[in-house]
Amino acid sequence: MTNDNNDTLLLDLQLIATTTFIITSIISLIIIYNEQLTVTKRDNLISEQQALNLSFYNRIAVLIVVILTLYLSYMSYKEEEVGSRAQYKSFLILGTNILTIISALVLLYVAYLNKKERSITPSDIINPLL
C-alpha cells in the first residue's frame, strides 16, 4: 500500500470514528432529556427499558470508536520519525487513548449491570459518553 493510500485510509477511518461519536453524542442527549422528563414527571420519549438498551448499545459504539481512535493513534505514532518531538507527542496521545479504553470498558460494564438489573443509575445520566 502506498503512503497516499494509507493516509487516505486513515483519514477515512477518522471520519467514520468522528461521525459515530457525533451519533453517540446525540443518543446520549436523548437519554439525558428522557431522564429529565422522568424527573419532572412529564411524558417520556422512550421507556426506561428502551433507555437502558440505548445506553448499553451506545456504550458499545463508544468503545468501538475509542478502539478505532487507539488504532489511528498507534498508526500516527509508528509513522513519526524515531526520537522526534512529534513521536513523543503521538506517544502521549497513545497513552491517553489506552486510559480512555479502560474508562469505556468500565462504563460499558456499568451499563451492562444496569441493563441486567433493569435500573438506570446516576452514572448513566452523569457520564452518558466518557
N, C-alpha and C positions, 0 to 999 in steps of 0.2 A: 504494500500500500504506500502510495506516495505521501509526502508530508502534507500537500494541499488536501488530498482526500482525507487524511487523518484529522486535520484541522477542521474540515467541513463536518466530519462525523462527530467530533467533539462539540462543535457549535450546535449541531442538530440535537444532540443529547441534552445540552444545556437548555435549549429552547423547550424541549419536552419536559425536563425537570421543572423549569420555571412555570410553564403552563399548568402542570399538575399541581404545583404548590399554590398557584392562584386559585385553582378549583377547590383544593382542600381548605383554603382560607375562607372561601365563600360558604362551604359546607359548615365550617366552624361557626361562622356568623349566624347561619340558620339555627344551629344548635343553641347558641347563646341567646338569640332572640326568642326561640321557643321556650327556653327556661325562664326568660324574663316574663313571658306571657303566663307561664305557670305560676310564678311567684306573685304576680299582680292579679291572679285569679281571672284571667281572660281566656278565651278560647285559644287552644294551641294550634299551631300549624301542623304538627305531627304528634303522634302518640309517644309516650315515654319509651315504649319498646322500639319504635322506629328511631328515636333519638339515640338509644343505646346502640342499635345496629349501625346507624350512621357514624356514630363516634368511633366504634370499633373498626369499621372498614376505612374510615378516614385516617385513623392512626396507621393502618397497614399501608395506605397510599403514602403517608408522610414518611414512613420507614423506607419505602421503595425510593422515594425522592432523595432521602438522606444517603442511602447506599449509592445511588447514582451520582450524587454530589461527591461522595468519597472517591468513587472511581475517577471522576473528572479531575479532582484534586491530585490524585495519585499520578494520573497521566501528565498533568501540568508539572508536577514535581520531577517526574522522570525526564521530561524534555528540557528542563533547565540545565545550564552549564554547572558541572560539579564544582561545589565550593563557592558558588556565586551568591551574592546577596539575594537574587531572585529565587534561587533554590532554597535558601533559608526561609524566605517568606512563604514559599509554597509548602515547606515542611511545617511551619506553624499552622497554616490553614488545614493541612492534612491532619494534624493533631486535633484541631478543633472539630473537624468532621468526625473523627473517631469518638470524641466525647459526645457529640450530638447523636451518634448512633446509639450509644449507651442510654442516653436520655429517651430517645424514641422507643427503644426496647422496653424500658421501664414504663413509659406512658401507655404503650400497647398492652403490656401485662395488666396494668390497672384497668384499662378499658375492657380487657377480657374478663377480669374479675367482676366488674360492674355488669357486664352483659350476662355473665353466669348467674350473678345474684339478682339480676333484674332490678338494679337500683342505680340511679345516677348520683354521683357524688360531686362535691365542690371541685374536685380535680378536673372533672370534665368541663366545668364552666370556666375555671381559672386558667387552665392550660389546654385550650382547645387544639393548639398546634404543638408548639415546643417551647 
